[in-house]
Amino acid sequence: MRRFKFNLEKLLELRSFHERRAELVLAEKAGRCAILDDHLRETAQARSRTGREMFSAGRILEDYRAAELYIVRLDRDRDRLTEELARAELEREGARAVYIERHKAHEAIEKLKERRQTEYYRLAEREETKALDDLARRRVVEAKG
């Protein structure tokens, strides 16, 4: 039996390549969001810790003022990180949409290949069965004759 050959194999490979590339871009964008989220969480923890330590025993006025300025800086960092995270999430959603589109395109060709392959092997099996039946009939006829 001959091996199945899919005429659109190159297109399938190309779509697979584009899907993989879109997946890598999506992973990069998701990683960026995760990093920004971690920085935002660390900033919130530092602000909370500084706020608690600001009034601890043994602190002088300069310590209080330095903690106050540090909290102002942490608040600015939080606002900047929040804006960056919002932009990064928009980029991630765009990358996700591209990935889904590429995945569907690849999947459509893959399903077509599977259907054609199944059909090809089913027909090949029928032909092989028919050939074996003809051979068996000939032997029976030759044996009688």
Backbone hydrogen bonds, N-H to C=O, Kabsch-Sander energy under -0.5 kcal/mol:
donor,donor_aa,acceptor,acceptor_aa,energy
7,N,5,K,-0.6
9,E,6,F,-1.3
12,L,8,L,-2.4
13,E,9,E,-2.5
14,L,10,K,-2.4
15,R,11,L,-2.7
16,S,12,L,-2.2
17,F,13,E,-2.3
18,H,14,L,-2.4
19,E,15,R,-2.3
20,R,16,S,-2.4
21,R,17,F,-2.4
22,A,18,H,-2.3
23,E,19,E,-2.2
24,L,20,R,-2.1
25,V,21,R,-2.1
26,L,22,A,-2.4
27,A,23,E,-2.4
28,E,24,L,-2.2
29,K,25,V,-2.4
30,A,26,L,-2.7
31,G,27,A,-2.4
32,R,28,E,-2.1
33,C,29,K,-2.1
34,A,30,A,-2.2
35,I,31,G,-2.4
36,L,32,R,-2.4
37,D,33,C,-2.4
38,D,34,A,-2.2
39,H,35,I,-2.5
40,L,36,L,-2.4
41,R,37,D,-2.3
42,E,38,D,-2.7
43,T,39,H,-2.4
44,A,40,L,-2.2
45,Q,41,R,-2.3
46,A,42,E,-2.5
47,R,43,T,-2.4
48,S,44,A,-2.3
49,R,45,Q,-2.7
50,T,46,A,-2.6
51,G,47,R,-2.5
52,R,48,S,-2.0
53,E,49,R,-2.4
54,M,50,T,-1.4
55,F,52,R,-0.6
56,S,53,E,-1.4
59,R,56,S,-1.1
64,Y,60,I,-2.0
65,R,61,L,-2.6
66,A,62,E,-2.6
67,A,63,D,-2.4
68,E,64,Y,-2.3
69,L,65,R,-2.4
70,Y,66,A,-2.3
71,I,67,A,-2.4
72,V,68,E,-1.9
73,R,69,L,-2.2
74,L,70,Y,-2.6
75,D,71,I,-2.3
76,R,72,V,-2.1
77,D,73,R,-2.6
78,R,74,L,-2.6
79,D,75,D,-2.3
80,R,76,R,-2.5
81,L,77,D,-3.0
82,T,78,R,-2.4
83,E,79,D,-2.1
84,E,80,R,-2.5
85,L,81,L,-2.8
86,A,82,T,-2.1
87,R,83,E,-2.2
88,A,84,E,-2.7
89,E,85,L,-2.5
90,L,86,A,-1.8
91,E,87,R,-2.3
92,R,88,A,-2.4
93,E,89,E,-2.4
94,G,90,L,-2.1
95,A,91,E,-2.5
96,R,92,R,-2.5
97,A,93,E,-2.2
98,V,94,G,-2.0
99,Y,95,A,-2.5
100,I,96,R,-2.7
101,E,97,A,-2.2
102,R,98,V,-2.6
103,H,99,Y,-3.0
104,K,100,I,-2.4
105,A,101,E,-2.0
106,H,102,R,-2.3
107,E,103,H,-2.9
108,A,104,K,-2.3
109,I,105,A,-1.5
110,E,106,H,-2.3
111,K,107,E,-2.6
112,L,108,A,-1.9
113,K,109,I,-2.4
114,E,110,E,-2.4
115,R,111,K,-2.5
116,R,112,L,-2.6
117,Q,113,K,-2.7
118,T,114,E,-2.6
119,E,115,R,-2.5
120,Y,116,R,-2.7
121,Y,117,Q,-2.5
122,R,118,T,-2.1
123,L,119,E,-2.5
124,A,120,Y,-2.5
125,E,121,Y,-2.2
126,R,122,R,-2.0
127,E,123,L,-2.6
128,E,124,A,-2.3
129,T,125,E,-2.5
130,K,126,R,-2.8
131,A,127,E,-2.6
132,L,128,E,-2.4
133,D,129,T,-2.5
134,D,130,K,-2.4
135,L,131,A,-2.3
136,A,132,L,-2.3
137,R,133,D,-2.5
138,R,134,D,-2.4
139,R,135,L,-2.0
140,V,136,A,-2.0
141,V,137,R,-2.6
142,E,138,R,-3.1
143,A,139,R,-2.4
144,K,140,V,-1.8
145,G,141,V,-2.1
